[in-house]
Amino acid sequence: MNSLFARALVAFLALPGVVAFLGPLLLLGPGAGTPPSNWLGVVLLAVGTVLLLACVREFYVAGRGTLAPWSPPAELVVTGPYRRSRNPMYVAVLLILSGWAIGYRSSTLALYAFVVLVAFHLRVVLYVEPWLARTFGEAWIHYQNRISRWL
């Protein structure tokens, strides 16, 4: 296994793996062993997971990096899902969290998803976008002017 792939795998497990999967499972507690009661939740969870994996792939292949701040992409990623949203990875995690909340009809998981949404927005506005501007300069400004932050 090459070093970049190992870093990408660790970053995936440590970051969206914890927020999108481990967190909801822990919040569900013993109910996590029962199947979801709403199929819309299952669809959102599946769509979010596929989108998340596509984003991680783009960071690895096109960006030559990972989603982790300690091993970021060397290139600005503007391909794949990034052609439609500047932050599709965050959108994917929010779809997954919404899927959990709807699938298990859980107000606790809905509140968790809302808190994560606020945290993601603040992170993007206060940290990610300024870092991208400093790191990628004109390429970032051009991309930012063409593509919406979320959808």
C-alpha positions as a printed Julia matrix, in Angstrom:
151×3 Matrix{Float64}:
   0.0    0.0     0.0
   1.49   3.36   -0.99
   1.87   6.16    1.51
  -0.71   8.53   -0.04
  -3.34   5.78   -0.15
  -2.66   4.9     3.49
  -2.99   8.57    4.5
  -6.22   8.89    2.49
  -7.67   5.79    4.15
  -6.75   6.98    7.66
  -8.16  10.45    6.92
 -11.43   8.96    5.66
 -11.84   6.75    8.71
 -10.81   9.48   11.17
 -12.87  12.35    9.77
 -16.07  11.6     7.83
 -16.03   8.03    9.13
 -16.39   9.28   12.69
 -18.78  12.18   11.98
 -21.06  10.44    9.45
 -21.07   6.87   10.73
 -19.63   6.33   14.21
 -21.31   9.41   15.74
 -24.82   8.43   14.61
 -24.31   4.81   15.63
 -23.25   5.92   19.11
 -26.19   8.32   19.36
 -28.61   5.56   18.32
 -27.22   3.28   21.01
 -29.02  -0.08   21.14
 -31.4    1.07   18.38
 -28.5    0.93   15.91
 -29.07  -2.8    15.53
 -32.58  -2.36   14.14
 -33.2   -1.55   10.49
 -34.25   2.0     9.61
 -38.02   2.55    9.51
 -38.09   5.06    6.65
 -36.75   4.24    3.18
 -36.14   7.89    2.28
 -33.5    7.84    4.99
 -31.87   4.78    3.44
 -31.8    6.47    0.03
 -30.24   9.66    1.46
 -27.67   7.61    3.37
 -26.76   5.65    0.22
 -26.58   8.72   -2.05
 -24.49  10.57    0.53
 -22.11   7.63    0.89
 -21.6    7.33   -2.88
 -21.03  11.09   -3.15
 -18.59  11.02   -0.22
 -16.56   8.22   -1.8
 -16.51  10.1    -5.14
 -15.18  13.2    -3.34
 -12.47  11.25   -1.54
 -11.47   9.69   -4.87
 -11.18  13.12   -6.52
  -8.98  14.38   -3.68
  -6.76  11.32   -4.09
  -6.62  11.15   -7.91
  -7.05  14.74   -9.13
  -5.73  16.55   -6.07
  -2.94  14.1    -5.16
  -3.84  14.42   -1.49
  -6.37  13.55    1.14
  -9.32  15.21    2.84
  -7.26  15.67    6.0
  -5.79  19.05    6.89
  -2.48  17.31    7.68
  -2.24  15.93    4.11
  -4.27  18.24    1.81
  -4.47  18.0    -1.97
  -1.52  19.44   -3.85
  -3.82  20.58   -6.67
  -7.12  22.47   -6.51
  -9.82  19.85   -7.11
 -12.41  21.08   -9.62
 -13.44  17.79  -11.21
 -16.07  15.17  -10.41
 -18.58  16.43   -7.83
 -16.5   19.59   -7.45
 -17.83  20.75  -10.84
 -21.2   21.4    -9.16
 -20.31  22.38   -5.59
 -17.22  23.77   -3.9
 -17.96  21.57   -0.88
 -19.62  18.35   -2.03
 -17.86  16.33    0.68
 -19.63  18.33    3.37
 -22.9   18.03    1.42
 -22.37  14.26    1.29
 -21.86  14.0     5.05
 -24.98  16.09    5.64
 -26.97  13.8     3.3
 -25.7   10.82    5.29
 -26.63  12.45    8.6
 -30.07  13.39    7.25
 -30.48   9.8     6.13
 -29.71   8.55    9.62
 -32.14  11.05   11.21
 -34.99  10.33    8.77
 -34.34   6.59    8.58
 -34.5    6.19   12.34
 -37.01   9.03   12.9
 -34.62  10.46   15.45
 -34.82  14.03   16.69
 -31.44  13.47   18.4
 -29.84  12.63   15.06
 -31.61  15.58   13.42
 -30.16  17.89   16.07
 -26.72  16.29   15.56
 -27.02  16.9    11.78
 -27.95  20.54   12.43
 -24.98  21.08   14.76
 -22.68  19.49   12.17
 -24.19  21.73    9.45
 -23.42  24.86   11.48
 -19.9   23.6    12.28
 -19.24  22.81    8.59
 -20.43  26.23    7.48
 -18.25  28.01   10.02
 -15.25  25.84    9.11
 -15.67  26.51    5.39
 -16.13  30.27    5.78
 -13.54  30.88    8.49
 -10.83  28.35    7.62
 -11.18  26.4     4.37
 -11.92  29.22    1.94
  -9.22  31.57    3.27
  -6.72  28.68    3.13
  -7.72  27.87   -0.46
  -7.35  31.52   -1.44
  -3.85  31.67    0.06
  -2.81  28.3    -1.37
  -4.28  28.4    -4.88
  -4.61  32.14   -5.54
  -6.08  33.02   -8.94
  -7.19  29.44   -9.65
  -9.29  29.52   -6.45
 -10.78  32.94   -7.21
 -11.78  31.83  -10.72
 -13.3   28.6    -9.34
 -15.05  30.42   -6.48
 -16.67  32.84   -8.93
 -18.03  29.98  -11.08
 -19.16  27.37   -8.56
 -21.58  27.7    -5.64
 -20.37  27.06   -2.1
 -22.97  24.37   -1.37
 -25.42  23.47   -4.17
